Amino acid sequence: MSYCRWSDDCYQCDVYVYEPEDGYQIHVAKGRHESDEPIPTPPDSNAHAEDYVGYMLACLKWAERAEIKPIGLPCDGKSYGFDTPAECAEKLIELRGMGYNVPQRAIDALLEEAK
């Protein structure tokens, strides 16, 4: 099960977080998609499935035209393993504090699981 992927938030997520058989894993991206073109706007929460599909296709096209540039932070390209969801969430909070794009929903899901 993944909590977030690099393609989340229209390719703006800097971490891939998932639960393998033996704990929790974080992989930090080495680079970030950047473009002069605006990032597609996500549909609102009441949108139909077709709207989400259209958004994902627009994001894919945007990412194909974007340039991947180094993030330039200390944990670029590093991986971390944890035994508990709480430890994993703490690391995500730390990474976000350093400037990495980490979705709040991933942290929330891990903290909920830790309860």
MOPAC internal coordinates of N, CA, C and O (Angstrom, degrees):
PM7 1SCF
backbone

  N    0.0000 0     0.00 0     0.00 0    0    0    0
  C    1.4470 1     0.00 0     0.00 0    1    0    0
  C    1.5182 1   109.31 1     0.00 0    2    1    0
  O    1.2310 1   120.56 1   -46.38 1    3    2    1
  N    1.3331 1   116.53 1   133.62 1    3    2    1
  C    1.4625 1   118.60 1   176.80 1    5    3    2
  C    1.5235 1   109.98 1  -104.90 1    6    5    3
  O    1.2310 1   121.49 1   -32.74 1    7    6    5
  N    1.3074 1   114.75 1   147.26 1    7    6    5
  C    1.4632 1   122.21 1   177.61 1    9    7    6
  C    1.5249 1   110.11 1   -95.89 1   10    9    7
  O    1.2310 1   120.63 1   148.97 1   11   10    9
  N    1.3227 1   116.40 1   -31.03 1   11   10    9
  C    1.4577 1   122.42 1   173.39 1   13   11   10
  C    1.5250 1   108.31 1  -165.07 1   14   13   11
  O    1.2310 1   121.75 1   -23.18 1   15   14   13
  N    1.3270 1   114.25 1   156.82 1   15   14   13
  C    1.4623 1   121.60 1  -179.66 1   17   15   14
  C    1.5246 1   108.92 1  -130.44 1   18   17   15
  O    1.2310 1   120.99 1   -16.22 1   19   18   17
  N    1.3284 1   115.71 1   163.78 1   19   18   17
  C    1.4564 1   120.14 1   179.91 1   21   19   18
  C    1.5214 1   112.17 1   -60.74 1   22   21   19
  O    1.2310 1   119.75 1   152.89 1   23   22   21
  N    1.3185 1   118.09 1   -27.11 1   23   22   21
  C    1.4614 1   120.82 1  -179.16 1   25   23   22
  C    1.5344 1   112.71 1   -80.32 1   26   25   23
  O    1.2310 1   119.88 1   171.18 1   27   26   25
  N    1.3274 1   117.84 1    -8.82 1   27   26   25
  C    1.4659 1   120.54 1   179.38 1   29   27   26
  C    1.5269 1   110.63 1   -63.86 1   30   29   27
  O    1.2310 1   121.49 1   -24.25 1   31   30   29
  N    1.3180 1   114.75 1   155.75 1   31   30   29
  C    1.4672 1   122.01 1   178.17 1   33   31   30
  C    1.5302 1   111.26 1    55.07 1   34   33   31
  O    1.2310 1   121.88 1  -137.34 1   35   34   33
  N    1.3324 1   114.00 1    42.66 1   35   34   33
  C    1.4707 1   121.65 1   178.25 1   37   35   34
  C    1.5341 1   110.93 1    58.11 1   38   37   35
  O    1.2310 1   121.59 1  -130.37 1   39   38   37
  N    1.3241 1   114.56 1    49.63 1   39   38   37
  C    1.4687 1   122.94 1   175.85 1   41   39   38
  C    1.5279 1   113.13 1    65.52 1   42   41   39
  O    1.2310 1   120.34 1  -152.26 1   43   42   41
  N    1.3188 1   116.95 1    27.74 1   43   42   41
  C    1.4587 1   120.65 1   178.62 1   45   43   42
  C    1.5263 1   112.82 1  -106.24 1   46   45   43
  O    1.2310 1   119.67 1   178.87 1   47   46   45
  N    1.3126 1   118.23 1    -1.13 1   47   46   45
  C    1.4609 1   121.86 1   179.54 1   49   47   46
  C    1.5295 1   108.85 1   -79.80 1   50   49   47
  O    1.2310 1   120.32 1   -49.14 1   51   50   49
  N    1.3153 1   117.00 1   130.86 1   51   50   49
  C    1.4681 1   122.12 1  -177.77 1   53   51   50
  C    1.5182 1   113.56 1   -95.13 1   54   53   51
  O    1.2310 1   119.71 1  -178.51 1   55   54   53
  N    1.3189 1   118.17 1     1.49 1   55   54   53
  C    1.4673 1   120.67 1  -177.99 1   57   55   54
  C    1.5253 1   110.89 1  -133.65 1   58   57   55
  O    1.2310 1   121.91 1   -31.20 1   59   58   57
  N    1.3124 1   113.94 1   148.80 1   59   58   57
  C    1.4623 1   121.72 1   171.11 1   61   59   58
  C    1.5230 1   104.63 1  -116.78 1   62   61   59
  O    1.2310 1   120.57 1   -61.66 1   63   62   61
  N    1.3201 1   116.51 1   118.34 1   63   62   61
  C    1.4665 1   121.93 1  -174.88 1   65   63   62
  C    1.5203 1   108.70 1  -124.16 1   66   65   63
  O    1.2310 1   121.04 1   -52.53 1   67   66   65
  N    1.3249 1   115.61 1   127.47 1   67   66   65
  C    1.4596 1   119.12 1  -179.71 1   69   67   66
  C    1.5231 1   110.49 1  -150.76 1   70   69   67
  O    1.2310 1   121.85 1    -9.87 1   71   70   69
  N    1.3303 1   114.06 1   170.13 1   71   70   69
  C    1.4579 1   121.45 1  -179.66 1   73   71   70
  C    1.5326 1   108.95 1  -114.57 1   74   73   71
  O    1.2310 1   120.56 1   -80.97 1   75   74   73
  N    1.3408 1   116.53 1    99.03 1   75   74   73
  C    1.4586 1   118.33 1   173.24 1   77   75   74
  C    1.5315 1   109.20 1   -75.66 1   78   77   75
  O    1.2310 1   120.09 1     9.97 1   79   78   77
  N    1.2893 1   117.44 1  -170.03 1   79   78   77
  C    1.4679 1   120.28 1  -177.27 1   81   79   78
  C    1.5253 1   113.42 1   -65.54 1   82   81   79
  O    1.2310 1   119.86 1   156.15 1   83   82   81
  N    1.3139 1   117.87 1   -23.85 1   83   82   81
  C    1.4660 1   120.54 1  -170.91 1   85   83   82
  C    1.5246 1   114.46 1  -122.74 1   86   85   83
  O    1.2310 1   119.56 1  -136.25 1   87   86   85
  N    1.3244 1   118.45 1    43.75 1   87   86   85
  C    1.4592 1   119.54 1   176.39 1   89   87   86
  C    1.5096 1   112.01 1   131.18 1   90   89   87
  O    1.2310 1   120.99 1    36.20 1   91   90   89
  N    1.3309 1   115.71 1  -143.80 1   91   90   89
  C    1.4577 1   123.04 1  -176.18 1   93   91   90
  C    1.5168 1   108.24 1  -133.62 1   94   93   91
  O    1.2310 1   120.50 1   -38.99 1   95   94   93
  N    1.3138 1   116.64 1   141.01 1   95   94   93
  C    1.4536 1   121.17 1  -173.78 1   97   95   94
  C    1.5207 1   110.34 1  -128.86 1   98   97   95
  O    1.2310 1   120.86 1   -41.80 1   99   98   97
  N    1.3439 1   115.95 1   138.20 1   99   98   97
  C    1.4613 1   122.93 1   173.54 1  101   99   98
  C    1.5168 1   107.68 1  -123.49 1  102  101   99
  O    1.2310 1   120.90 1   -49.83 1  103  102  101
  N    1.3312 1   115.89 1   130.17 1  103  102  101
  C    1.4633 1   122.30 1   169.59 1  105  103  102
  C    1.5195 1   107.01 1  -117.06 1  106  105  103
  O    1.2310 1   120.69 1   -52.22 1  107  106  105
  N    1.3189 1   116.29 1   127.78 1  107  106  105
  C    1.4635 1   121.55 1  -179.89 1  109  107  106
  C    1.5282 1   108.08 1   -98.34 1  110  109  107
  O    1.2310 1   120.78 1   -45.24 1  111  110  109
  N    1.3148 1   116.11 1   134.76 1  111  110  109
  C    1.4630 1   121.09 1  -179.84 1  113  111  110
  C    1.5245 1   111.24 1   -66.62 1  114  113  111
  O    1.2310 1   121.16 1   -26.31 1  115  114  113
  N    1.3257 1   115.39 1   153.69 1  115  114  113
  C    1.4650 1   121.27 1   173.98 1  117  115  114
  C    1.5191 1   110.85 1   -88.63 1  118  117  115
  O    1.2310 1   120.92 1   152.47 1  119  118  117
  N    1.3493 1   115.85 1   -27.53 1  119  118  117
  C    1.4534 1   120.38 1  -176.41 1  121  119  118
  C    1.5120 1   111.47 1  -139.45 1  122  121  119
  O    1.2310 1   121.67 1    -9.96 1  123  122  121
  N    1.3231 1   114.41 1   170.04 1  123  122  121
  C    1.4609 1   121.77 1  -176.35 1  125  123  122
  C    1.5372 1   108.28 1  -133.97 1  126  125  123
  O    1.2310 1   120.72 1   -41.10 1  127  126  125
  N    1.3336 1   116.23 1   138.90 1  127  126  125
  C    1.4617 1   120.84 1   176.53 1  129  127  126
  C    1.5252 1   109.31 1   -67.80 1  130  129  127
  O    1.2310 1   120.97 1   -49.05 1  131  130  129
  N    1.3377 1   115.75 1   130.95 1  131  130  129
  C    1.4590 1   120.90 1   177.87 1  133  131  130
  C    1.5133 1   108.93 1  -137.52 1  134  133  131
  O    1.2310 1   120.72 1   -36.49 1  135  134  133
  N    1.3262 1   116.23 1   143.51 1  135  134  133
  C    1.4558 1   121.68 1  -179.00 1  137  135  134
  C    1.5165 1   109.66 1  -157.08 1  138  137  135
  O    1.2310 1   121.23 1   -25.95 1  139  138  137
  N    1.3297 1   115.26 1   154.05 1  139  138  137
  C    1.4639 1   120.10 1   172.97 1  141  139  138
  C    1.5239 1   110.32 1   -76.02 1  142  141  139
  O    1.2310 1   120.63 1   160.24 1  143  142  141
  N    1.3421 1   116.41 1   -19.76 1  143  142  141
  C    1.4597 1   120.56 1   176.97 1  145  143  142
  C    1.5214 1   109.24 1   -72.71 1  146  145  143
  O    1.2310 1   119.74 1   -37.35 1  147  146  145
  N    1.3160 1   118.09 1   142.65 1  147  146  145
  C    1.4672 1   119.32 1   177.45 1  149  147  146
  C    1.5275 1   111.27 1   -67.43 1  150  149  147
  O    1.2310 1   120.90 1   -32.65 1  151  150  149
  N    1.3006 1   115.88 1   147.35 1  151  150  149
  C    1.4557 1   121.79 1   176.68 1  153  151  150
  C    1.5291 1   107.97 1   -71.27 1  154  153  151
  O    1.2310 1   119.81 1   -43.36 1  155  154  153
  N    1.3326 1   117.97 1   136.64 1  155  154  153
  C    1.4679 1   119.22 1   177.96 1  157  155  154
  C    1.5284 1   111.80 1   -55.64 1  158  157  155
  O    1.2310 1   121.35 1   -34.15 1  159  158  157
  N    1.3124 1   115.02 1   145.85 1  159  158  157
  C    1.4602 1   121.40 1  -179.74 1  161  159  158
  C    1.5262 1   109.60 1   -86.55 1  162  161  159
  O    1.2310 1   120.12 1   -50.54 1  163  162  161
  N    1.3314 1   117.38 1   129.46 1  163  162  161
  C    1.4703 1   118.88 1   179.71 1  165  163  162
  C    1.5258 1   111.27 1   -69.35 1  166  165  163
  O    1.2310 1   120.85 1   -28.37 1  167  166  165
  N    1.3251 1   115.98 1   151.63 1  167  166  165
  C    1.4658 1   118.95 1   176.78 1  169  167  166
  C    1.5224 1   110.42 1   -68.39 1  170  169  167
  O    1.2310 1   120.64 1   -21.18 1  171  170  169
  N    1.3292 1   116.38 1   158.82 1  171  170  169
  C    1.4666 1   119.17 1   178.49 1  173  171  170
  C    1.5340 1   110.06 1   -74.07 1  174  173  171
  O    1.2310 1   120.81 1    -8.66 1  175  174  173
  N    1.2858 1   116.06 1   171.34 1  175  174  173
  C    1.4716 1   121.43 1  -173.87 1  177  175  174
  C    1.5238 1   113.64 1   -66.12 1  178  177  175
  O    1.2310 1   119.59 1   163.96 1  179  178  177
  N    1.3299 1   118.39 1   -16.04 1  179  178  177
  C    1.4663 1   121.98 1   179.28 1  181  179  178
  C    1.5247 1   113.08 1   -96.44 1  182  181  179
  O    1.2310 1   120.09 1  -172.11 1  183  182  181
  N    1.3229 1   117.44 1     7.89 1  183  182  181
  C    1.4553 1   121.38 1  -175.78 1  185  183  182
  C    1.5268 1   111.78 1   -69.61 1  186  185  183
  O    1.2310 1   121.43 1   -20.34 1  187  186  185
  N    1.3089 1   114.86 1   159.66 1  187  186  185
  C    1.4627 1   121.76 1   177.21 1  189  187  186
  C    1.5292 1   109.47 1   -84.76 1  190  189  187
  O    1.2310 1   120.91 1   -15.29 1  191  190  189
  N    1.2952 1   115.86 1   164.71 1  191  190  189
  C    1.4687 1   121.61 1  -179.33 1  193  191  190
  C    1.5255 1   111.28 1   -56.69 1  194  193  191
  O    1.2310 1   120.31 1   142.17 1  195  194  193
  N    1.3319 1   117.01 1   -37.83 1  195  194  193
  C    1.4662 1   120.13 1  -179.66 1  197  195  194
  C    1.5305 1   111.24 1   -61.60 1  198  197  195
  O    1.2310 1   120.87 1   146.10 1  199  198  197
  N    1.3279 1   115.94 1   -33.90 1  199  198  197
  C    1.4669 1   119.87 1   178.82 1  201  199  198
  C    1.5285 1   111.00 1   -66.31 1  202  201  199
  O    1.2310 1   120.59 1   140.52 1  203  202  201
  N    1.3292 1   116.48 1   -39.48 1  203  202  201
  C    1.4648 1   120.34 1   178.38 1  205  203  202
  C    1.5197 1   110.93 1   -67.70 1  206  205  203
  O    1.2310 1   120.69 1   140.15 1  207  206  205
  N    1.3268 1   116.29 1   -39.85 1  207  206  205
  C    1.4639 1   119.97 1   177.95 1  209  207  206
  C    1.5257 1   109.79 1   -63.13 1  210  209  207
  O    1.2310 1   120.54 1   135.67 1  211  210  209
  N    1.3241 1   116.58 1   -44.33 1  211  210  209
  C    1.4599 1   120.66 1   177.61 1  213  211  210
  C    1.5250 1   112.02 1   -60.58 1  214  213  211
  O    1.2310 1   120.84 1   139.30 1  215  214  213
  N    1.3140 1   116.00 1   -40.70 1  215  214  213
  C    1.4654 1   120.83 1   178.02 1  217  215  214
  C    1.5270 1   110.58 1   -63.39 1  218  217  215
  O    1.2310 1   120.32 1   134.15 1  219  218  217
  N    1.3192 1   117.00 1   -45.85 1  219  218  217
  C    1.4663 1   120.06 1  -179.39 1  221  219  218
  C    1.5288 1   111.19 1   -63.41 1  222  221  219
  O    1.2310 1   120.15 1   140.83 1  223  222  221
  N    1.3184 1   117.32 1   -39.17 1  223  222  221
  C    1.4655 1   120.47 1   177.37 1  225  223  222
  C    1.5289 1   110.90 1   -66.13 1  226  225  223
  O    1.2310 1   120.21 1   139.57 1  227  226  225
  N    1.3278 1   117.21 1   -40.43 1  227  226  225
  C    1.4617 1   120.92 1   177.30 1  229  227  226
  C    1.5298 1   110.66 1   -63.69 1  230  229  227
  O    1.2310 1   120.43 1   140.67 1  231  230  229
  N    1.3240 1   116.77 1   -39.33 1  231  230  229
  C    1.4707 1   120.65 1   177.58 1  233  231  230
  C    1.5213 1   111.37 1   -64.82 1  234  233  231
  O    1.2310 1   120.74 1   138.15 1  235  234  233
  N    1.3171 1   116.19 1   -41.85 1  235  234  233
  C    1.4604 1   120.27 1   178.79 1  237  235  234
  C    1.5287 1   110.36 1   -61.75 1  238  237  235
  O    1.2310 1   120.22 1   135.39 1  239  238  237
  N    1.3156 1   117.19 1   -44.61 1  239  238  237
  C    1.4639 1   120.40 1   178.26 1  241  239  238
  C    1.5246 1   110.81 1   -64.05 1  242  241  239
  O    1.2310 1   120.99 1   139.08 1  243  242  241
  N    1.3422 1   115.72 1   -40.92 1  243  242  241
  C    1.4727 1   119.66 1   178.35 1  245  243  242
  C    1.5272 1   109.96 1   -60.70 1  246  245  243
  O    1.2310 1   120.55 1   134.33 1  247  246  245
  N    1.3326 1   116.56 1   -45.67 1  247  246  245
  C    1.4702 1   120.93 1  -178.10 1  249  247  246
  C    1.5217 1   111.79 1   -65.12 1  250  249  247
  O    1.2310 1   120.21 1   144.92 1  251  250  249
  N    1.3185 1   117.21 1   -35.08 1  251  250  249
  C    1.4626 1   120.65 1   178.63 1  253  251  250
  C    1.5206 1   111.35 1   -64.42 1  254  253  251
  O    1.2310 1   120.11 1   146.96 1  255  254  253
  N    1.3221 1   117.40 1   -33.04 1  255  254  253
  C    1.4673 1   121.66 1  -179.86 1  257  255  254
  C    1.5355 1   112.19 1   -87.61 1  258  257  255
  O    1.2310 1   120.38 1   161.75 1  259  258  257
  N    1.3095 1   116.87 1   -18.25 1  259  258  257
  C    1.4719 1   120.80 1  -177.49 1  261  259  258
  C    1.5324 1   110.66 1   -75.22 1  262  261  259
  O    1.2310 1   121.65 1   -18.19 1  263  262  261
  N    1.2934 1   114.46 1   161.81 1  263  262  261
  C    1.4629 1   121.98 1   175.82 1  265  263  262
  C    1.5312 1   107.55 1  -102.91 1  266  265  263
  O    1.2310 1   120.42 1   -40.21 1  267  266  265
  N    1.3226 1   116.81 1   139.79 1  267  266  265
  C    1.4639 1   120.15 1   176.11 1  269  267  266
  C    1.5187 1   107.34 1   -93.69 1  270  269  267
  O    1.2310 1   121.67 1   -61.64 1  271  270  269
  N    1.3173 1   114.41 1   118.36 1  271  270  269
  C    1.4638 1   120.46 1  -178.57 1  273  271  270
  C    1.5197 1   109.39 1  -115.52 1  274  273  271
  O    1.2310 1   120.12 1   -31.27 1  275  274  273
  N    1.3361 1   117.38 1   148.73 1  275  274  273
  C    1.4688 1   119.79 1   178.29 1  277  275  274
  C    1.5286 1   110.72 1   -56.60 1  278  277  275
  O    1.2310 1   121.27 1   -38.88 1  279  278  277
  N    1.3229 1   115.17 1   141.12 1  279  278  277
  C    1.4657 1   119.48 1   178.09 1  281  279  278
  C    1.5291 1   109.19 1   -71.75 1  282  281  279
  O    1.2310 1   120.58 1   135.31 1  283  282  281
  N    1.3214 1   116.49 1   -44.69 1  283  282  281
  C    1.4628 1   120.18 1   175.78 1  285  283  282
  C    1.5181 1   114.96 1    86.20 1  286  285  283
  O    1.2310 1   120.49 1  -155.27 1  287  286  285
  N    1.3255 1   116.67 1    24.73 1  287  286  285
  C    1.4605 1   120.83 1   177.39 1  289  287  286
  C    1.5391 1   109.22 1  -113.21 1  290  289  287
  O    1.2310 1   119.86 1   -17.06 1  291  290  289
  N    1.3182 1   117.86 1   162.94 1  291  290  289
  C    1.4684 1   121.39 1  -170.95 1  293  291  290
  C    1.5314 1   116.96 1   -61.75 1  294  293  291
  O    1.2310 1   119.22 1   157.15 1  295  294  293
  N    1.3063 1   119.09 1   -22.85 1  295  294  293
  C    1.4754 1   120.34 1  -175.31 1  297  295  294
  C    1.5242 1   113.04 1  -103.74 1  298  297  295
  O    1.2310 1   119.99 1  -169.08 1  299  298  297
  N    1.3257 1   117.63 1    10.92 1  299  298  297
  C    1.4649 1   120.91 1   179.59 1  301  299  298
  C    1.5260 1   110.48 1   -52.77 1  302  301  299
  O    1.2310 1   120.92 1   -51.57 1  303  302  301
  N    1.3381 1   115.84 1   128.43 1  303  302  301
  C    1.4563 1   121.22 1   175.65 1  305  303  302
  C    1.5136 1   116.18 1    77.38 1  306  305  303
  O    1.2310 1   119.90 1  -178.25 1  307  306  305
  N    1.3126 1   117.80 1     1.75 1  307  306  305
  C    1.4661 1   120.33 1  -178.49 1  309  307  306
  C    1.5239 1   111.28 1   -87.72 1  310  309  307
  O    1.2310 1   121.22 1   -21.91 1  311  310  309
  N    1.3266 1   115.27 1   158.09 1  311  310  309
  C    1.4553 1   122.40 1   176.87 1  313  311  310
  C    1.5176 1   109.18 1  -126.02 1  314  313  311
  O    1.2310 1   121.28 1   -30.94 1  315  314  313
  N    1.3240 1   115.16 1   149.06 1  315  314  313
  C    1.4642 1   121.51 1  -178.13 1  317  315  314
  C    1.5240 1   109.48 1  -137.80 1  318  317  315
  O    1.2310 1   120.75 1   -38.37 1  319  318  317
  N    1.3184 1   116.18 1   141.63 1  319  318  317
  C    1.4471 1   121.55 1   175.84 1  321  319  318
  C    1.5265 1   110.40 1  -120.82 1  322  321  319
  O    1.2310 1   120.67 1   -35.86 1  323  322  321
  N    1.3315 1   116.33 1   144.14 1  323  322  321
  C    1.4607 1   121.79 1  -177.59 1  325  323  322
  C    1.5190 1   110.21 1  -138.03 1  326  325  323
  O    1.2310 1   121.33 1   -27.23 1  327  326  325
  N    1.3120 1   115.06 1   152.77 1  327  326  325
  C    1.4654 1   121.28 1   178.49 1  329  327  326
  C    1.5201 1   112.53 1   -84.49 1  330  329  327
  O    1.2310 1   120.44 1   150.25 1  331  330  329
  N    1.3320 1   116.77 1   -29.75 1  331  330  329
  C    1.4690 1   119.94 1  -174.65 1  333  331  330
  C    1.5282 1   111.73 1  -124.39 1  334  333  331
  O    1.2310 1   120.37 1   -24.87 1  335  334  333
  N    1.3288 1   116.89 1   155.13 1  335  334  333
  C    1.4650 1   119.29 1   176.45 1  337  335  334
  C    1.5302 1   112.66 1   -65.27 1  338  337  335
  O    1.2310 1   120.32 1   148.93 1  339  338  337
  N    1.3242 1   117.00 1   -31.07 1  339  338  337
  C    1.4678 1   120.18 1   179.48 1  341  339  338
  C    1.5318 1   110.87 1   -65.11 1  342  341  339
  O    1.2310 1   120.41 1   137.58 1  343  342  341
  N    1.3223 1   116.83 1   -42.42 1  343  342  341
  C    1.4730 1   120.36 1   178.12 1  345  343  342
  C    1.5212 1   110.61 1   -62.81 1  346  345  343
  O    1.2310 1   121.03 1   138.92 1  347  346  345
  N    1.3255 1   115.64 1   -41.08 1  347  346  345
  C    1.4587 1   120.88 1   179.53 1  349  347  346
  C    1.5336 1   110.09 1   -63.75 1  350  349  347
  O    1.2310 1   120.18 1   135.18 1  351  350  349
  N    1.3208 1   117.26 1   -44.82 1  351  350  349
  C    1.4651 1   121.57 1   178.48 1  353  351  350
  C    1.5235 1   110.93 1   -61.43 1  354  353  351
  O    1.2310 1   120.09 1   138.99 1  355  354  353
  N    1.3217 1   117.42 1   -41.01 1  355  354  353
  C    1.4680 1   120.94 1   178.94 1  357  355  354
  C    1.5240 1   110.73 1   -60.60 1  358  357  355
  O    1.2310 1   120.22 1   139.10 1  359  358  357
  N    1.3303 1   117.18 1   -40.90 1  359  358  357
  C    1.4621 1   120.28 1   179.39 1  361  359  358
  C    1.5301 1   110.50 1   -67.22 1  362  361  359
  O    1.2310 1   120.29 1   140.98 1  363  362  361
  N    1.3249 1   117.04 1   -39.02 1  363  362  361
  C    1.4616 1   119.58 1   177.76 1  365  363  362
  C    1.5259 1   111.19 1   -63.06 1  366  365  363
  O    1.2310 1   120.48 1   140.58 1  367  366  365
  N    1.3157 1   116.69 1   -39.42 1  367  366  365
  C    1.4715 1   120.81 1   177.25 1  369  367  366
  C    1.5333 1   109.57 1   -63.42 1  370  369  367
  O    1.2310 1   120.69 1   138.13 1  371  370  369
  N    1.3160 1   116.28 1   -41.87 1  371  370  369
  C    1.4676 1   120.74 1   177.59 1  373  371  370
  C    1.5288 1   110.76 1   -62.63 1  374  373  371
  O    1.2310 1   120.42 1   134.34 1  375  374  373
  N    1.3356 1   116.79 1   -45.66 1  375  374  373
  C    1.4615 1   120.46 1   179.91 1  377  375  374
  C    1.5270 1   111.20 1   -62.30 1  378  377  375
  O    1.2310 1   120.33 1   137.86 1  379  378  377
  N    1.3231 1   116.97 1   -42.14 1  379  378  377
  C    1.4660 1   120.15 1   178.04 1  381  379  378
  C    1.5274 1   110.05 1   -62.32 1  382  381  379
  O    1.2310 1   120.20 1   140.15 1  383  382  381
  N    1.3155 1   117.23 1   -39.85 1  383  382  381
  C    1.4603 1   121.09 1   177.73 1  385  383  382
  C    1.5243 1   113.07 1   -62.84 1  386  385  383
  O    1.2310 1   120.79 1   154.36 1  387  386  385
  N    1.3349 1   116.09 1   -25.64 1  387  386  385
  C    1.4647 1   121.10 1   178.07 1  389  387  386
  C    1.5224 1   112.05 1   -81.03 1  390  389  387
  O    1.2310 1   120.37 1   165.88 1  391  390  389
  N    1.3359 1   116.91 1   -14.12 1  391  390  389
  C    1.4562 1   120.21 1   179.50 1  393  391  390
  C    1.5134 1   115.38 1   117.64 1  394  393  391
  O    1.2310 1   119.77 1  -178.06 1  395  394  393
  N    1.3261 1   118.04 1     1.94 1  395  394  393
  C    1.4567 1   120.92 1   177.77 1  397  395  394
  C    1.5269 1   109.60 1   -77.78 1  398  397  395
  O    1.2310 1   120.85 1   -32.01 1  399  398  397
  N    1.3338 1   115.98 1   147.99 1  399  398  397
  C    1.4639 1   121.73 1   176.19 1  401  399  398
  C    1.5232 1   108.40 1   -82.55 1  402  401  399
  O    1.2310 1   121.11 1   -72.03 1  403  402  401
  N    1.3162 1   115.49 1   107.97 1  403  402  401
  C    1.4628 1   123.14 1  -178.62 1  405  403  402
  C    1.5192 1   107.94 1  -125.48 1  406  405  403
  O    1.2310 1   119.92 1   -60.07 1  407  406  405
  N    1.3279 1   117.75 1   119.93 1  407  406  405
  C    1.4664 1   119.41 1  -179.71 1  409  407  406
  C    1.5315 1   112.42 1   -65.39 1  410  409  407
  O    1.2310 1   120.98 1   -47.44 1  411  410  409
  N    1.3187 1   115.73 1   132.56 1  411  410  409
  C    1.4619 1   120.74 1   178.49 1  413  411  410
  C    1.5219 1   111.13 1   -59.25 1  414  413  411
  O    1.2310 1   120.16 1   146.30 1  415  414  413
  N    1.3408 1   117.30 1   -33.70 1  415  414  413
  C    1.4645 1   120.40 1  -178.13 1  417  415  414
  C    1.5291 1   111.72 1   -61.89 1  418  417  415
  O    1.2310 1   119.74 1   149.13 1  419  418  417
  N    1.3287 1   118.09 1   -30.87 1  419  418  417
  C    1.4692 1   121.38 1   177.92 1  421  419  418
  C    1.5314 1   109.53 1   -68.97 1  422  421  419
  O    1.2310 1   120.48 1   135.83 1  423  422  421
  N    1.3113 1   116.68 1   -44.17 1  423  422  421
  C    1.4654 1   120.99 1   178.25 1  425  423  422
  C    1.5249 1   109.34 1   -63.20 1  426  425  423
  O    1.2310 1   120.53 1   133.06 1  427  426  425
  N    1.3303 1   116.59 1   -46.94 1  427  426  425
  C    1.4663 1   120.74 1  -179.31 1  429  427  426
  C    1.5294 1   111.77 1   -59.36 1  430  429  427
  O    1.2310 1   120.53 1   137.00 1  431  430  429
  N    1.3277 1   116.58 1   -43.00 1  431  430  429
  C    1.4727 1   120.27 1  -179.27 1  433  431  430
  C    1.5332 1   111.46 1   -63.60 1  434  433  431
  O    1.2310 1   120.78 1   139.30 1  435  434  433
  N    1.3271 1   116.11 1   -40.70 1  435  434  433
  C    1.4659 1   120.08 1   178.82 1  437  435  434
  C    1.5317 1   111.15 1   -67.82 1  438  437  435
  O    1.2310 1   120.35 1   138.04 1  439  438  437
  N    1.3273 1   116.93 1   -41.96 1  439  438  437
  C    1.4715 1   119.92 1   178.82 1  441  439  438
  C    1.5337 1   111.26 1   -65.67 1  442  441  439
  O    1.2310 1   120.82 1   142.88 1  443  442  441
  N    1.3184 1   116.04 1   -37.12 1  443  442  441
  C    1.4730 1   119.87 1   176.85 1  445  443  442
  C    1.5284 1   110.29 1   -64.97 1  446  445  443
  O    1.2310 1   120.90 1   138.18 1  447  446  445
  N    1.2988 1   115.89 1   -41.82 1  447  446  445
  C    1.4606 1   120.27 1   178.65 1  449  447  446
  C    1.5261 1   111.18 1   -65.12 1  450  449  447
  O    1.2310 1   120.19 1   149.33 1  451  450  449
  N    1.3209 1   117.24 1   -30.67 1  451  450  449
  C    1.4670 1   121.09 1  -178.58 1  453  451  450
  C    1.5210 1   112.35 1   -71.17 1  454  453  451
  O    1.2310 1   119.87 1   161.24 1  455  454  453
  N    1.3317 1   117.86 1   -18.76 1  455  454  453
  C    1.4654 1   121.17 1  -178.20 1  457  455  454
  C    1.5163 1   111.58 1   -68.24 1  458  457  455
  O    1.2310 1   120.10 1   180.00 1  459  458  457

